[in-house]
Amino acid sequence: MPTGRASTPLGAADAGTTARPETLDETVRAFGERRSARTGARVEITRACLGSLGRPDPAETLALFDEVQLS
């Protein structure tokens, strides 16, 4: 069973849930909504991490990376 971890291919974790709607349009829309929500969260994490690279204290940058690692 997919875990939704970062190593799971995009969309694989939702394959079972998006296959349930009655029509193809509903299936595609549901998949897109889930993918957009997940992608948006990862964009924010990436932005925070990249913004931290210029910090003078490398320990702060490492702490941020540890905080936002997807489990």
N, CA, C and O atoms as a Tripos MOL2 file, in Angstrom:
@<TRIPOS>MOLECULE
protein
  284   283    71     0     0
PROTEIN
NO_CHARGES

@<TRIPOS>ATOM
      1 N           0.8460   -1.1870    0.0000 N.3       1 MET1
      2 CA          0.0000    0.0000    0.0000 C.3       1 MET1
      3 C           0.8870    1.2450    0.0000 C.2       1 MET1
      4 O           1.8150    1.3140    0.8050 O.2       1 MET1
      5 N           0.6420    2.2300   -0.8680 N.am      2 PRO2
      6 CA          1.4600    3.4420   -0.9110 C.3       2 PRO2
      7 C           1.4000    4.1960    0.4010 C.2       2 PRO2
      8 O           0.3670    4.2260    1.0700 O.2       2 PRO2
      9 N           2.5210    4.8050    0.7600 N.am      3 THR3
     10 CA          2.5980    5.5170    2.0290 C.3       3 THR3
     11 C           2.4840    7.0140    1.8860 C.2       3 THR3
     12 O           2.2850    7.6990    2.8890 O.2       3 THR3
     13 N           2.6000    7.5590    0.6870 N.am      4 GLY4
     14 CA          2.5720    8.9970    0.5040 C.3       4 GLY4
     15 C           3.9140    9.6440    0.7890 C.2       4 GLY4
     16 O           4.0090   10.8710    0.8290 O.2       4 GLY4
     17 N           4.9500    8.8460    0.9870 N.am      5 ARG5
     18 CA          6.2850    9.3860    1.2480 C.3       5 ARG5
     19 C           6.8220   10.0590    0.0010 C.2       5 ARG5
     20 O           6.2940    9.8900   -1.0980 O.2       5 ARG5
     21 N           7.8790   10.8230    0.1940 N.am      6 ALA6
     22 CA          8.4880   11.5410   -0.9220 C.3       6 ALA6
     23 C           8.9390   10.5850   -2.0180 C.2       6 ALA6
     24 O           8.9870   10.9690   -3.1870 O.2       6 ALA6
     25 N           9.2710    9.3410   -1.6600 N.am      7 SER7
     26 CA          9.7420    8.3900   -2.6540 C.3       7 SER7
     27 C           8.6030    7.8060   -3.4890 C.2       7 SER7
     28 O           8.8550    7.1540   -4.5020 O.2       7 SER7
     29 N           7.3620    8.0300   -3.0780 N.am      8 THR8
     30 CA          6.2200    7.5370   -3.8290 C.3       8 THR8
     31 C           6.0360    8.3900   -5.0780 C.2       8 THR8
     32 O           6.0170    9.6160   -4.9670 O.2       8 THR8
     33 N           5.9020    7.7990   -6.2550 N.am      9 PRO9
     34 CA          5.6900    8.6060   -7.4590 C.3       9 PRO9
     35 C           4.4760    9.5180   -7.2920 C.2       9 PRO9
     36 O           3.4720    9.1350   -6.6920 O.2       9 PRO9
     37 N           4.5880   10.7180   -7.8280 N.am     10 LEU10
     38 CA          3.5200   11.6970   -7.7110 C.3      10 LEU10
     39 C           2.2060   11.1010   -8.1800 C.2      10 LEU10
     40 O           2.0890   10.6560   -9.3220 O.2      10 LEU10
     41 N           1.2330   11.0940   -7.3100 N.am     11 GLY11
     42 CA         -0.0840   10.5920   -7.6580 C.3      11 GLY11
     43 C          -0.3190    9.1500   -7.2890 C.2      11 GLY11
     44 O          -1.4730    8.7290   -7.2060 O.2      11 GLY11
     45 N           0.7200    8.3760   -7.0640 N.am     12 ALA12
     46 CA          0.5350    6.9580   -6.7650 C.3      12 ALA12
     47 C          -0.2260    6.7600   -5.4650 C.2      12 ALA12
     48 O          -1.0170    5.8230   -5.3500 O.2      12 ALA12
     49 N          -0.0010    7.6240   -4.4860 N.am     13 ALA13
     50 CA         -0.6840    7.4860   -3.2020 C.3      13 ALA13
     51 C          -2.1770    7.7340   -3.3410 C.2      13 ALA13
     52 O          -2.9620    7.2490   -2.5260 O.2      13 ALA13
     53 N          -2.5820    8.4840   -4.3650 N.am     14 ASP14
     54 CA         -3.9890    8.8130   -4.5520 C.3      14 ASP14
     55 C          -4.6820    7.9280   -5.5780 C.2      14 ASP14
     56 O          -5.8680    8.1200   -5.8480 O.2      14 ASP14
     57 N          -3.9900    6.9870   -6.1430 N.am     15 ALA15
     58 CA         -4.5570    6.1930   -7.2290 C.3      15 ALA15
     59 C          -5.8590    5.5210   -6.8250 C.2      15 ALA15
     60 O          -6.8160    5.5180   -7.5990 O.2      15 ALA15
     61 N          -5.9120    4.9600   -5.6450 N.am     16 GLY16
     62 CA         -7.1240    4.2880   -5.1990 C.3      16 GLY16
     63 C          -8.2710    5.2390   -4.9480 C.2      16 GLY16
     64 O          -9.4200    4.9100   -5.2430 O.2      16 GLY16
     65 N          -7.9870    6.4130   -4.4090 N.am     17 THR17
     66 CA         -9.0620    7.3450   -4.0860 C.3      17 THR17
     67 C          -9.5800    8.0630   -5.3170 C.2      17 THR17
     68 O         -10.7670    8.3850   -5.3790 O.2      17 THR17
     69 N          -8.7330    8.3230   -6.2950 N.am     18 THR18
     70 CA         -9.2040    9.0370   -7.4790 C.3      18 THR18
     71 C          -9.9280    8.1170   -8.4500 C.2      18 THR18
     72 O         -10.6070    8.5990   -9.3570 O.2      18 THR18
     73 N          -9.8020    6.8250   -8.2850 N.am     19 ALA19
     74 CA        -10.4690    5.8950   -9.1870 C.3      19 ALA19
     75 C         -11.9360    5.6990   -8.8190 C.2      19 ALA19
     76 O         -12.6650    5.0500   -9.5690 O.2      19 ALA19
     77 N         -12.3830    6.2290   -7.7090 N.am     20 ARG20
     78 CA        -13.7460    6.0020   -7.2430 C.3      20 ARG20
     79 C         -14.8200    6.8980   -7.8610 C.2      20 ARG20
     80 O         -15.9560    6.4450   -7.9970 O.2      20 ARG20
     81 N         -14.5220    8.1460   -8.2440 N.am     21 PRO21
     82 CA        -15.5990    8.9790   -8.7930 C.3      21 PRO21
     83 C         -16.2710    8.3250   -9.9990 C.2      21 PRO21
     84 O         -15.6950    7.4590  -10.6570 O.2      21 PRO21
     85 N         -17.4850    8.7540  -10.2670 N.am     22 GLU22
     86 CA        -18.2990    8.1260  -11.2970 C.3      22 GLU22
     87 C         -17.8370    8.4150  -12.7270 C.2      22 GLU22
     88 O         -18.0060    7.5760  -13.6120 O.2      22 GLU22
     89 N         -17.2670    9.5730  -12.9560 N.am     23 THR23
     90 CA        -16.8970    9.9250  -14.3260 C.3      23 THR23
     91 C         -15.4090   10.2120  -14.4450 C.2      23 THR23
     92 O         -14.7270   10.4660  -13.4530 O.2      23 THR23
     93 N         -14.9240   10.1690  -15.6670 N.am     24 LEU24
     94 CA        -13.5230   10.4730  -15.9210 C.3      24 LEU24
     95 C         -13.2080   11.9150  -15.5290 C.2      24 LEU24
     96 O         -12.1520   12.1810  -14.9550 O.2      24 LEU24
     97 N         -14.1130   12.8500  -15.8330 N.am     25 ASP25
     98 CA        -13.8820   14.2520  -15.4750 C.3      25 ASP25
     99 C         -13.7020   14.4150  -13.9680 C.2      25 ASP25
    100 O         -12.8140   15.1410  -13.5220 O.2      25 ASP25
    101 N         -14.5400   13.7440  -13.1890 N.am     26 GLU26
    102 CA        -14.4200   13.8250  -11.7280 C.3      26 GLU26
    103 C         -13.1020   13.2150  -11.2600 C.2      26 GLU26
    104 O         -12.4610   13.7350  -10.3460 O.2      26 GLU26
    105 N         -12.7050   12.1280  -11.8810 N.am     27 THR27
    106 CA        -11.4490   11.4700  -11.5260 C.3      27 THR27
    107 C         -10.2660   12.3890  -11.7840 C.2      27 THR27
    108 O          -9.3960   12.5470  -10.9270 O.2      27 THR27
    109 N         -10.2360   12.9910  -12.9570 N.am     28 VAL28
    110 CA         -9.1370   13.8900  -13.3140 C.3      28 VAL28
    111 C          -9.1250   15.1090  -12.4030 C.2      28 VAL28
    112 O          -8.0580   15.5220  -11.9500 O.2      28 VAL28
    113 N         -10.2810   15.6910  -12.1270 N.am     29 ARG29
    114 CA        -10.3670   16.8590  -11.2480 C.3      29 ARG29
    115 C          -9.8780   16.5150   -9.8330 C.2      29 ARG29
    116 O          -9.1120   17.2790   -9.2450 O.2      29 ARG29
    117 N         -10.3080   15.3900   -9.2920 N.am     30 ALA30
    118 CA         -9.8960   14.9860   -7.9420 C.3      30 ALA30
    119 C          -8.3860   14.7660   -7.8760 C.2      30 ALA30
    120 O          -7.7320   15.1780   -6.9180 O.2      30 ALA30
    121 N          -7.8400   14.1170   -8.9000 N.am     31 PHE31
    122 CA         -6.3950   13.8930   -8.9400 C.3      31 PHE31
    123 C          -5.6530   15.2240   -8.9880 C.2      31 PHE31
    124 O          -4.6820   15.4140   -8.2540 O.2      31 PHE31
    125 N          -6.0920   16.1400   -9.8340 N.am     32 GLY32
    126 CA         -5.4510   17.4490   -9.9580 C.3      32 GLY32
    127 C          -5.4760   18.2370   -8.6630 C.2      32 GLY32
    128 O          -4.4920   18.8850   -8.3080 O.2      32 GLY32
    129 N          -6.5950   18.1860   -7.9540 N.am     33 GLU33
    130 CA         -6.6980   18.9060   -6.6750 C.3      33 GLU33
    131 C          -5.7220   18.3390   -5.6530 C.2      33 GLU33
    132 O          -5.0560   19.0960   -4.9480 O.2      33 GLU33
    133 N          -5.6320   17.0340   -5.5680 N.am     34 ARG34
    134 CA         -4.7010   16.4190   -4.6120 C.3      34 ARG34
    135 C          -3.2500   16.7210   -4.9870 C.2      34 ARG34
    136 O          -2.4290   17.0230   -4.1200 O.2      34 ARG34
    137 N          -2.9450   16.6400   -6.2640 N.am     35 ARG35
    138 CA         -1.5850   16.9110   -6.7240 C.3      35 ARG35
    139 C          -1.2120   18.3690   -6.4660 C.2      35 ARG35
    140 O          -0.0940   18.6510   -6.0330 O.2      35 ARG35
    141 N          -2.1250   19.2910   -6.7250 N.am     36 SER36
    142 CA         -1.8480   20.7130   -6.5040 C.3      36 SER36
    143 C          -1.5900   21.0060   -5.0350 C.2      36 SER36
    144 O          -0.6820   21.7700   -4.7070 O.2      36 SER36
    145 N          -2.3740   20.4100   -4.1510 N.am     37 ALA37
    146 CA         -2.1870   20.6370   -2.7140 C.3      37 ALA37
    147 C          -0.8180   20.1300   -2.2710 C.2      37 ALA37
    148 O          -0.1150   20.8080   -1.5210 O.2      37 ALA37
    149 N          -0.4450   18.9540   -2.7290 N.am     38 ARG38
    150 CA          0.8410   18.3750   -2.3500 C.3      38 ARG38
    151 C           1.9980   19.1850   -2.9390 C.2      38 ARG38
    152 O           2.9940   19.4400   -2.2620 O.2      38 ARG38
    153 N           1.8600   19.5810   -4.1860 N.am     39 THR39
    154 CA          2.9130   20.3510   -4.8430 C.3      39 THR39
    155 C           3.0930   21.6980   -4.1700 C.2      39 THR39
    156 O           4.2240   22.1410   -3.9690 O.2      39 THR39
    157 N           1.9900   22.3610   -3.8180 N.am     40 GLY40
    158 CA          2.0720   23.6640   -3.1550 C.3      40 GLY40
    159 C           2.8200   23.5880   -1.8380 C.2      40 GLY40
    160 O           3.6110   24.4750   -1.5200 O.2      40 GLY40
    161 N           2.5780   22.5460   -1.0760 N.am     41 ALA41
    162 CA          3.2770   22.3770    0.2030 C.3      41 ALA41
    163 C           4.7730   22.1830   -0.0360 C.2      41 ALA41
    164 O           5.5940   22.7300    0.7000 O.2      41 ALA41
    165 N           5.1240   21.4230   -1.0420 N.am     42 ARG42
    166 CA          6.5480   21.1870   -1.3250 C.3      42 ARG42
    167 C           7.2360   22.4380   -1.8620 C.2      42 ARG42
    168 O           8.4250   22.6440   -1.6200 O.2      42 ARG42
    169 N           6.5050   23.2640   -2.5810 N.am     43 VAL43
    170 CA          7.0750   24.5270   -3.0590 C.3      43 VAL43
    171 C           7.4420   25.4090   -1.8740 C.2      43 VAL43
    172 O           8.5120   26.0180   -1.8670 O.2      43 VAL43
    173 N           6.5780   25.4860   -0.8820 N.am     44 GLU44
    174 CA          6.8560   26.3060    0.3040 C.3      44 GLU44
    175 C           8.0650   25.7770    1.0740 C.2      44 GLU44
    176 O           8.8920   26.5600    1.5410 O.2      44 GLU44
    177 N           8.1720   24.4720    1.2060 N.am     45 ILE45
    178 CA          9.3190   23.8720    1.8920 C.3      45 ILE45
    179 C          10.6030   24.1960    1.1330 C.2      45 ILE45
    180 O          11.6070   24.5820    1.7310 O.2      45 ILE45
    181 N          10.5610   24.0350   -0.1830 N.am     46 THR46
    182 CA         11.7470   24.3240   -0.9990 C.3      46 THR46
    183 C          12.1360   25.7880   -0.8960 C.2      46 THR46
    184 O          13.3170   26.1130   -0.7700 O.2      46 THR46
    185 N          11.1460   26.6760   -0.9490 N.am     47 ARG47
    186 CA         11.4210   28.1110   -0.8500 C.3      47 ARG47
    187 C          12.0940   28.4330    0.4880 C.2      47 ARG47
    188 O          13.0690   29.1850    0.5250 O.2      47 ARG47
    189 N          11.5850   27.8750    1.5750 N.am     48 ALA48
    190 CA         12.1690   28.1290    2.8970 C.3      48 ALA48
    191 C          13.6060   27.6120    2.9700 C.2      48 ALA48
    192 O          14.4870   28.2830    3.5100 O.2      48 ALA48
    193 N          13.8340   26.4340    2.4310 N.am     49 CYS49
    194 CA         15.1820   25.8550    2.4790 C.3      49 CYS49
    195 C          16.1610   26.6450    1.6190 C.2      49 CYS49
    196 O          17.2810   26.9220    2.0490 O.2      49 CYS49
    197 N          15.7500   27.0040    0.4180 N.am     50 LEU50
    198 CA         16.6430   27.7700   -0.4500 C.3      50 LEU50
    199 C          16.9290   29.1470    0.1370 C.2      50 LEU50
    200 O          18.0440   29.6550    0.0190 O.2      50 LEU50
    201 N          15.9300   29.7500    0.7650 N.am     51 GLY51
    202 CA         16.1290   31.0520    1.3910 C.3      51 GLY51
    203 C          17.0840   30.9920    2.5630 C.2      51 GLY51
    204 O          17.7080   31.9940    2.9110 O.2      51 GLY51
    205 N          17.2010   29.8360    3.1680 N.am     52 SER52
    206 CA         18.0680   29.6970    4.3370 C.3      52 SER52
    207 C          19.5350   29.4920    3.9650 C.2      52 SER52
    208 O          20.4040   29.5770    4.8320 O.2      52 SER52
    209 N          19.8200   29.2260    2.7090 N.am     53 LEU53
    210 CA         21.1950   28.9250    2.3180 C.3      53 LEU53
    211 C          22.1410   30.0990    2.5270 C.2      53 LEU53
    212 O          23.3470   29.8950    2.6720 O.2      53 LEU53
    213 N          21.6290   31.3070    2.5460 N.am     54 GLY54
    214 CA         22.4790   32.4730    2.7420 C.3      54 GLY54
    215 C          22.6920   32.8450    4.1930 C.2      54 GLY54
    216 O          23.3530   33.8440    4.4790 O.2      54 GLY54
    217 N          22.1550   32.0760    5.1060 N.am     55 ARG55
    218 CA         22.3230   32.3830    6.5320 C.3      55 ARG55
    219 C          23.7890   32.2360    6.9270 C.2      55 ARG55
    220 O          24.4880   31.3450    6.4440 O.2      55 ARG55
    221 N          24.2440   33.1250    7.8130 N.am     56 PRO56
    222 CA         25.6450   33.0470    8.2310 C.3      56 PRO56
    223 C          25.9540   31.8240    9.0970 C.2      56 PRO56
    224 O          27.1030   31.3870    9.1540 O.2      56 PRO56
    225 N          24.9480   31.2700    9.7690 N.am     57 ASP57
    226 CA         25.1710   30.1290   10.6560 C.3      57 ASP57
    227 C          24.7110   28.8460    9.9640 C.2      57 ASP57
    228 O          23.5070   28.6310    9.8310 O.2      57 ASP57
    229 N          25.6290   27.9900    9.5220 N.am     58 PRO58
    230 CA         25.2450   26.7520    8.8380 C.3      58 PRO58
    231 C          24.3620   25.8490    9.6980 C.2      58 PRO58
    232 O          23.5560   25.0870    9.1640 O.2      58 PRO58
    233 N          24.5020   25.9250   11.0110 N.am     59 ALA59
    234 CA         23.6800   25.0870   11.8930 C.3      59 ALA59
    235 C          22.2000   25.4400   11.7460 C.2      59 ALA59
    236 O          21.3470   24.5570   11.8350 O.2      59 ALA59
    237 N          21.8840   26.7180   11.5220 N.am     60 GLU60
    238 CA         20.4880   27.1240   11.3190 C.3      60 GLU60
    239 C          19.9280   26.4890   10.0440 C.2      60 GLU60
    240 O          18.7900   26.0200   10.0190 O.2      60 GLU60
    241 N          20.7320   26.4830    9.0060 N.am     61 THR61
    242 CA         20.3000   25.8850    7.7410 C.3      61 THR61
    243 C          20.0620   24.3890    7.9140 C.2      61 THR61
    244 O          19.0460   23.8680    7.4540 O.2      61 THR61
    245 N          20.9720   23.7050    8.5630 N.am     62 LEU62
    246 CA         20.8020   22.2660    8.7950 C.3      62 LEU62
    247 C          19.5780   21.9850    9.6520 C.2      62 LEU62
    248 O          18.8600   21.0160    9.4080 O.2      62 LEU62
    249 N          19.3350   22.8220   10.6520 N.am     63 ALA63
    250 CA         18.1600   22.6420   11.5090 C.3      63 ALA63
    251 C          16.8770   22.7890   10.6920 C.2      63 ALA63
    252 O          15.9240   22.0360   10.8920 O.2      63 ALA63
    253 N          16.8490   23.7570    9.7710 N.am     64 LEU64
    254 CA         15.6640   23.9410    8.9320 C.3      64 LEU64
    255 C          15.4520   22.7290    8.0310 C.2      64 LEU64
    256 O          14.3240   22.2540    7.8930 O.2      64 LEU64
    257 N          16.5100   22.2260    7.4220 N.am     65 PHE65
    258 CA         16.3720   21.0390    6.5730 C.3      65 PHE65
    259 C          15.8400   19.8560    7.3850 C.2      65 PHE65
    260 O          14.9810   19.1160    6.9070 O.2      65 PHE65
    261 N          16.3420   19.6760    8.6000 N.am     66 ASP66
    262 CA         15.8510   18.5870    9.4520 C.3      66 ASP66
    263 C          14.3760   18.7720    9.7760 C.2      66 ASP66
    264 O          13.6230   17.8000    9.8370 O.2      66 ASP66
    265 N          13.9650   20.0120    9.9830 N.am     67 GLU67
    266 CA         12.5790   20.3110   10.3600 C.3      67 GLU67
    267 C          11.6030   20.0010    9.2290 C.2      67 GLU67
    268 O          10.4970   19.5250    9.4810 O.2      67 GLU67
    269 N          11.9960   20.2610    8.0040 N.am     68 VAL68
    270 CA         11.0540   20.1400    6.8920 C.3      68 VAL68
    271 C          11.1780   18.8440    6.1020 C.2      68 VAL68
    272 O          10.4620   18.6630    5.1170 O.2      68 VAL68
    273 N          12.0510   17.9510    6.4980 N.am     69 GLN69
    274 CA         12.1780   16.6800    5.7870 C.3      69 GLN69
    275 C          10.8340   15.9690    5.7640 C.2      69 GLN69
    276 O          10.1610   15.8600    6.7890 O.2      69 GLN69
    277 N          10.4520   15.4930    4.6020 N.am     70 LEU70
    278 CA          9.2130   14.7300    4.4740 C.3      70 LEU70
    279 C           9.4590   13.3260    4.9960 C.2      70 LEU70
    280 O          10.4460   12.6800    4.6440 O.2      70 LEU70
    281 N           8.5610   12.8710    5.8280 N.am     71 SER71
    282 CA          8.7540   11.5200    6.3700 C.3      71 SER71
    283 C           7.7660   10.5560    5.7870 C.2      71 SER71
    284 O           7.7810    9.3740    6.1280 O.2      71 SER71
@<TRIPOS>BOND
     1     1     2 1
     2     2     3 1
     3     3     4 2
     4     3     5 am
     5     5     6 1
     6     6     7 1
     7     7     8 2
     8     7     9 am
     9     9    10 1
    10    10    11 1
    11    11    12 2
    12    11    13 am
    13    13    14 1
    14    14    15 1
    15    15    16 2
    16    15    17 am
    17    17    18 1
    18    18    19 1
    19    19    20 2
    20    19    21 am
    21    21    22 1
    22    22    23 1
    23    23    24 2
    24    23    25 am
    25    25    26 1
    26    26    27 1
    27    27    28 2
    28    27    29 am
    29    29    30 1
    30    30    31 1
    31    31    32 2
    32    31    33 am
    33    33    34 1
    34    34    35 1
    35    35    36 2
    36    35    37 am
    37    37    38 1
    38    38    39 1
    39    39    40 2
    40    39    41 am
    41    41    42 1
    42    42    43 1
    43    43    44 2
    44    43    45 am
    45    45    46 1
    46    46    47 1
    47    47    48 2
    48    47    49 am
    49    49    50 1
    50    50    51 1
    51    51    52 2
    52    51    53 am
    53    53    54 1
    54    54    55 1
    55    55    56 2
    56    55    57 am
    57    57    58 1
    58    58    59 1
    59    59    60 2
    60    59    61 am
    61    61    62 1
    62    62    63 1
    63    63    64 2
    64    63    65 am
    65    65    66 1
    66    66    67 1
    67    67    68 2
    68    67    69 am
    69    69    70 1
    70    70    71 1
    71    71    72 2
    72    71    73 am
    73    73    74 1
    74    74    75 1
    75    75    76 2
    76    75    77 am
    77    77    78 1
    78    78    79 1
    79    79    80 2
    80    79    81 am
    81    81    82 1
    82    82    83 1
    83    83    84 2
    84    83    85 am
    85    85    86 1
    86    86    87 1
    87    87    88 2
    88    87    89 am
    89    89    90 1
    90    90    91 1
    91    91    92 2
    92    91    93 am
    93    93    94 1
    94    94    95 1
    95    95    96 2
    96    95    97 am
    97    97    98 1
    98    98    99 1
    99    99   100 2
   100    99   101 am
   101   101   102 1
   102   102   103 1
   103   103   104 2
   104   103   105 am
   105   105   106 1
   106   106   107 1
   107   107   108 2
   108   107   109 am
   109   109   110 1
   110   110   111 1
   111   111   112 2
   112   111   113 am
   113   113   114 1
   114   114   115 1
   115   115   116 2
   116   115   117 am
   117   117   118 1
   118   118   119 1
   119   119   120 2
   120   119   121 am
   121   121   122 1
   122   122   123 1
   123   123   124 2
   124   123   125 am
   125   125   126 1
   126   126   127 1
   127   127   128 2
   128   127   129 am
   129   129   130 1
   130   130   131 1
   131   131   132 2
   132   131   133 am
   133   133   134 1
   134   134   135 1
   135   135   136 2
   136   135   137 am
   137   137   138 1
   138   138   139 1
   139   139   140 2
   140   139   141 am
   141   141   142 1
   142   142   143 1
   143   143   144 2
   144   143   145 am
   145   145   146 1
   146   146   147 1
   147   147   148 2
   148   147   149 am
   149   149   150 1
   150   150   151 1
   151   151   152 2
   152   151   153 am
   153   153   154 1
   154   154   155 1
   155   155   156 2
   156   155   157 am
   157   157   158 1
   158   158   159 1
   159   159   160 2
   160   159   161 am
   161   161   162 1
   162   162   163 1
   163   163   164 2
   164   163   165 am
   165   165   166 1
   166   166   167 1
   167   167   168 2
   168   167   169 am
   169   169   170 1
   170   170   171 1
   171   171   172 2
   172   171   173 am
   173   173   174 1
   174   174   175 1
   175   175   176 2
   176   175   177 am
   177   177   178 1
   178   178   179 1
   179   179   180 2
   180   179   181 am
   181   181   182 1
   182   182   183 1
   183   183   184 2
   184   183   185 am
   185   185   186 1
   186   186   187 1
   187   187   188 2
   188   187   189 am
   189   189   190 1
   190   190   191 1
   191   191   192 2
   192   191   193 am
   193   193   194 1
   194   194   195 1
   195   195   196 2
   196   195   197 am
   197   197   198 1
   198   198   199 1
   199   199   200 2
   200   199   201 am
   201   201   202 1
   202   202   203 1
   203   203   204 2
   204   203   205 am
   205   205   206 1
   206   206   207 1
   207   207   208 2
   208   207   209 am
   209   209   210 1
   210   210   211 1
   211   211   212 2
   212   211   213 am
   213   213   214 1
   214   214   215 1
   215   215   216 2
   216   215   217 am
   217   217   218 1
   218   218   219 1
   219   219   220 2
   220   219   221 am
   221   221   222 1
   222   222   223 1
   223   223   224 2
   224   223   225 am
   225   225   226 1
   226   226   227 1
   227   227   228 2
   228   227   229 am
   229   229   230 1
   230   230   231 1
   231   231   232 2
   232   231   233 am
   233   233   234 1
   234   234   235 1
   235   235   236 2
   236   235   237 am
   237   237   238 1
   238   238   239 1
   239   239   240 2
   240   239   241 am
   241   241   242 1
   242   242   243 1
   243   243   244 2
   244   243   245 am
   245   245   246 1
   246   246   247 1
   247   247   248 2
   248   247   249 am
   249   249   250 1
   250   250   251 1
   251   251   252 2
   252   251   253 am
   253   253   254 1
   254   254   255 1
   255   255   256 2
   256   255   257 am
   257   257   258 1
   258   258   259 1
   259   259   260 2
   260   259   261 am
   261   261   262 1
   262   262   263 1
   263   263   264 2
   264   263   265 am
   265   265   266 1
   266   266   267 1
   267   267   268 2
   268   267   269 am
   269   269   270 1
   270   270   271 1
   271   271   272 2
   272   271   273 am
   273   273   274 1
   274   274   275 1
   275   275   276 2
   276   275   277 am
   277   277   278 1
   278   278   279 1
   279   279   280 2
   280   279   281 am
   281   281   282 1
   282   282   283 1
   283   283   284 2
@<TRIPOS>SUBSTRUCTURE
     1 MET1         2 RESIDUE 1 A MET
     2 PRO2         6 RESIDUE 1 A PRO
     3 THR3        10 RESIDUE 1 A THR
     4 GLY4        14 RESIDUE 1 A GLY
     5 ARG5        18 RESIDUE 1 A ARG
     6 ALA6        22 RESIDUE 1 A ALA
     7 SER7        26 RESIDUE 1 A SER
     8 THR8        30 RESIDUE 1 A THR
     9 PRO9        34 RESIDUE 1 A PRO
    10 LEU10       38 RESIDUE 1 A LEU
    11 GLY11       42 RESIDUE 1 A GLY
    12 ALA12       46 RESIDUE 1 A ALA
    13 ALA13       50 RESIDUE 1 A ALA
    14 ASP14       54 RESIDUE 1 A ASP
    15 ALA15       58 RESIDUE 1 A ALA
    16 GLY16       62 RESIDUE 1 A GLY
    17 THR17       66 RESIDUE 1 A THR
    18 THR18       70 RESIDUE 1 A THR
    19 ALA19       74 RESIDUE 1 A ALA
    20 ARG20       78 RESIDUE 1 A ARG
    21 PRO21       82 RESIDUE 1 A PRO
    22 GLU22       86 RESIDUE 1 A GLU
    23 THR23       90 RESIDUE 1 A THR
    24 LEU24       94 RESIDUE 1 A LEU
    25 ASP25       98 RESIDUE 1 A ASP
    26 GLU26      102 RESIDUE 1 A GLU
    27 THR27      106 RESIDUE 1 A THR
    28 VAL28      110 RESIDUE 1 A VAL
    29 ARG29      114 RESIDUE 1 A ARG
    30 ALA30      118 RESIDUE 1 A ALA
    31 PHE31      122 RESIDUE 1 A PHE
    32 GLY32      126 RESIDUE 1 A GLY
    33 GLU33      130 RESIDUE 1 A GLU
    34 ARG34      134 RESIDUE 1 A ARG
    35 ARG35      138 RESIDUE 1 A ARG
    36 SER36      142 RESIDUE 1 A SER
    37 ALA37      146 RESIDUE 1 A ALA
    38 ARG38      150 RESIDUE 1 A ARG
    39 THR39      154 RESIDUE 1 A THR
    40 GLY40      158 RESIDUE 1 A GLY
    41 ALA41      162 RESIDUE 1 A ALA
    42 ARG42      166 RESIDUE 1 A ARG
    43 VAL43      170 RESIDUE 1 A VAL
    44 GLU44      174 RESIDUE 1 A GLU
    45 ILE45      178 RESIDUE 1 A ILE
    46 THR46      182 RESIDUE 1 A THR
    47 ARG47      186 RESIDUE 1 A ARG
    48 ALA48      190 RESIDUE 1 A ALA
    49 CYS49      194 RESIDUE 1 A CYS
    50 LEU50      198 RESIDUE 1 A LEU
    51 GLY51      202 RESIDUE 1 A GLY
    52 SER52      206 RESIDUE 1 A SER
    53 LEU53      210 RESIDUE 1 A LEU
    54 GLY54      214 RESIDUE 1 A GLY
    55 ARG55      218 RESIDUE 1 A ARG
    56 PRO56      222 RESIDUE 1 A PRO
    57 ASP57      226 RESIDUE 1 A ASP
    58 PRO58      230 RESIDUE 1 A PRO
    59 ALA59      234 RESIDUE 1 A ALA
    60 GLU60      238 RESIDUE 1 A GLU
    61 THR61      242 RESIDUE 1 A THR
    62 LEU62      246 RESIDUE 1 A LEU
    63 ALA63      250 RESIDUE 1 A ALA
    64 LEU64      254 RESIDUE 1 A LEU
    65 PHE65      258 RESIDUE 1 A PHE
    66 ASP66      262 RESIDUE 1 A ASP
    67 GLU67      266 RESIDUE 1 A GLU
    68 VAL68      270 RESIDUE 1 A VAL
    69 GLN69      274 RESIDUE 1 A GLN
    70 LEU70      278 RESIDUE 1 A LEU
    71 SER71      282 RESIDUE 1 A SER
